[in-house]
Every structure is written in C-alpha cells, then in structure tokens.
C-alpha cells in the first residue's frame, strides 16, 4: 500500500498539482466532468484526490451515486486553494515585471455572445497582446456578469467584460462599447408575416432573461406577456427559434438568423434598447504588465 506523507508545513510541486486538480474538480462539479478539462483519466483524478485527502487528514468531498458534494472542510480548503493559487500568480506577475518580455497569464471573464459584435475590440486586443507577448497564456471564462465581478474582486480573474448595470466600489469600470437589442420572432411564428402596424405584442408569449438588467431595460419587458425565462442570451435565442415565443436579442447576435430569413425584428422603431459594456479591473491591484498591456490594446488606458 502506498504511503502518503502528511503536510509538514511546506508545499511542494506535487502538493500544488493535487490542489490544482482539486480546484478543477470542484469547478467542473465532479470527477467525470473534470476529465476533459484536466486531460487525465478519472482513475488518476480519484487517486490524486485520495492522496490529497490523506495528506490533509480529512475528506474533501462526498462522491458516489448521490453525486459530488464538498464537505465543510472541503469548502474551506477550496477557498484556501483559490487564495493560494491567486497569490502564486501575483508573485509570478510581480517577478515578470522585472523583465521587458511579456510572460505570465491573462485570466479574463467575458459575458456570453459578444463574439459576434461587429466591433472586434476584444478579439483585436487579444491578438495584439499575443503578438507582443507570444509566451503569454490567455485563459477565457464565459460566465455570468455577477460571477465575473466576483472573480475580479477576489483575484481569480485579472479583467472582465460585463454589461454596465451598477458600479461596485472595489472595481474600476472602463466604458467599452454599446449594444442595440431588438424584439424578434422566428419565421414559424404568426407575427413573422404580419405588418408591424397590426401587431399587438401583449397577445403573444415572450421569453424574459433571468439575469440582471437595468431598470430602464426591465421596463421594456413590461409590455410583453412573459411566460418563459432563460439564463443567458443563447437560451433566449433557442426559445425564439421554436416559433412559440418573441424576445429581445442583440442585433449582432440575431443578424445570422435574420440574413437567413429565420428571424425578423418586430416593430423595430418601437421596441429596442441599448446596453453599455465595460471592462472591469480590481481597484488597488498590484501592477501587472500583462494586464496593463492588454488594457492598452483595448484602448481603455
């Protein structure tokens, strides 16, 4: 039987590797889901987790037919792991500032479905950063705006791109661009062939987003007969394409289906709104050459 040493106050490369595996397992929600992300077998993940638990002296999670769940100690270790890995990245970033060559990581959180924006600001800035620093590792997470804000605040993310709904005191907000949304229906919906002047939108089922919106945008949904919700804009598009719902989508996202004549804007002169997007960073964060270079490419610094 393999003998696993307990922690003695010092962390080695093996310990950090096990903690990184543990972090990925938690973020993926279980061993099976973490296989693809880690590119190792489930048995290797299980062995690493067992070794880590022996090192720590307690169980980190419950796993079995009932599913994956962290123990109370496991949740605390996960929080400590995030702090540790964030501190290591901060150390690496600080050391990197001693060199003129760009090396290190850029961890960025982006709101869903911005890739179809006609203004390729984000894409061009990432391209410029990679060209200037070929050794920079870019990690993108597509997550809801609230999670992006939390990730930037606790140091897991260096930068985020979110709709400007409110200003949190611990974050810097740099205006990026605006986005126009319109009310859409699918080709199979009865409204598709009906002239705008004959349309009563209150008579038709509509989908409403379950994510946060400004009071001004929320008021646009008051005239709709909302009978479905979606957690992101792709979900809104799914329901519109069923032909059973109308709903708001960004023009750039809907353009593909509009050009294919699978969607049309409903009363575009009357039903539309604008959303502003901002780049966010943490206030008081230590200088990060990679991040600063990226912000320069974005044109916000």
ZIDA-V341080 format. One record per residue. N is the residue number from 1. PHI is phi in degrees with one decimal (none if undefined). Layout:
BEGIN
n->{N:N}
phi->{PHI:PHI}
END
This chain:
BEGIN
n->{1:2:3:4:5:6:7:8:9:10:11:12:13:14:15:16:17:18:19:20:21:22:23:24:25:26:27:28:29:30:31:32:33:34:35:36:37:38:39:40:41:42:43:44:45:46:47:48:49:50:51:52:53:54:55:56:57:58:59:60:61:62:63:64:65:66:67:68:69:70:71:72:73:74:75:76:77:78:79:80:81:82:83:84:85:86:87:88:89:90:91:92:93:94:95:96:97:98:99:100:101:102:103:104:105:106:107:108:109:110:111:112:113:114:115:116:117:118:119:120:121:122:123:124:125:126:127:128:129:130:131:132:133:134:135:136:137:138:139:140:141:142:143:144:145:146:147:148:149:150:151:152:153:154:155:156:157:158:159:160:161:162:163:164:165:166:167:168:169:170:171:172:173:174:175:176:177:178:179:180:181:182:183:184:185:186:187:188:189:190:191:192:193:194:195:196:197:198:199:200:201:202:203:204:205:206:207:208:209:210:211:212:213:214:215:216:217:218:219:220:221:222:223:224:225:226:227:228:229:230:231:232:233:234:235:236:237:238:239:240:241:242:243:244:245:246:247:248:249:250:251:252:253:254:255:256:257:258:259:260:261:262:263:264:265:266:267:268:269:270:271:272:273:274:275:276:277:278:279:280:281:282:283:284:285:286:287:288:289:290:291:292:293:294:295:296:297:298:299:300:301}
phi->{none:-68.7:-98.0:-109.4:-73.9:-76.6:-63.5:-118.4:103.3:-122.4:-105.8:-110.5:-60.0:-64.6:-61.5:-64.8:-63.2:-64.4:-67.6:-67.5:-63.2:-57.7:-59.9:-66.1:-59.8:-64.8:-66.9:-86.0:86.1:151.2:-67.2:-61.6:-66.6:-82.6:-58.2:-66.9:-64.1:-88.0:60.7:-133.8:-73.4:-63.3:-65.3:-67.6:-64.0:-61.0:-64.5:-62.3:-65.7:-64.7:-61.9:-64.6:-63.6:-66.9:-62.9:-81.3:92.8:-157.4:-77.3:-96.1:-154.7:-101.0:-138.6:162.6:-63.6:-77.1:106.8:-99.4:-152.7:-74.7:-77.5:-61.1:-66.0:-62.3:-64.0:-66.5:-64.6:-61.5:-61.4:-65.2:-64.5:-60.1:-64.3:-63.3:-67.3:-65.5:-65.8:-62.8:-67.2:-62.7:-60.4:-63.6:-62.6:-63.9:-65.4:-63.8:-67.8:-78.0:-111.5:-84.9:-81.5:-78.0:-139.9:123.5:-122.0:-124.9:-100.0:-125.0:-107.4:-130.7:-65.7:-61.6:58.6:-101.2:-66.0:-90.4:-59.0:-64.6:-81.4:-85.7:-58.6:-65.0:-61.8:-64.6:-67.6:-65.4:-63.7:-63.0:-63.6:-67.2:-68.1:-76.8:-131.6:-57.7:-90.3:-71.7:-99.1:-103.3:-122.4:-105.5:-120.2:-94.8:-140.3:-61.6:-54.2:-63.2:-71.4:-63.7:-60.3:-64.3:-63.5:-70.5:-64.6:-92.8:90.3:-70.6:-117.3:-81.3:-154.9:-142.0:-127.3:-137.7:-66.5:-83.8:-99.2:-156.6:-107.0:-80.4:-62.5:-90.4:-123.4:-91.5:-118.4:-116.7:-55.5:-112.6:-165.1:-104.9:-139.2:-94.4:-114.7:-129.7:-85.8:-126.7:-133.9:-90.2:-61.6:-86.5:-85.4:-57.1:-74.3:-60.9:-103.8:-88.1:-60.6:-56.9:-68.6:-103.5:-94.9:-114.5:-65.6:-68.6:-89.8:-121.8:-60.7:-135.2:-105.9:-119.6:-70.0:-92.1:-91.8:-65.5:-138.9:-73.3:-56.2:-64.1:-71.3:-58.4:-64.3:-69.0:-89.3:-65.6:-81.0:-94.7:-95.3:-76.8:-131.7:-151.2:-131.8:-143.9:-81.5:-151.1:-73.1:-64.6:-63.7:-60.2:-61.5:-55.0:-70.5:-62.0:-69.3:-69.3:81.9:-105.8:-135.7:-109.6:-173.1:-87.6:-138.0:-61.5:-56.4:-67.0:-76.1:-79.8:-54.7:-59.6:-73.8:-65.7:-65.9:-87.4:61.4:-102.5:-144.3:-144.8:-78.1:-99.2:44.8:-61.3:-73.8:-106.8:-116.9:-163.6:-155.9:-113.0:-120.6:-95.9:-115.6:-130.7:-90.2:-120.9:-136.1:-83.8:-68.4:77.5:-67.5:-64.7:-58.2:-130.8:-62.7:-64.0:-62.9:-61.4:-65.4:-62.7:-62.9:-64.3:-66.1:-72.7:80.7:-101.8:-134.6}
END
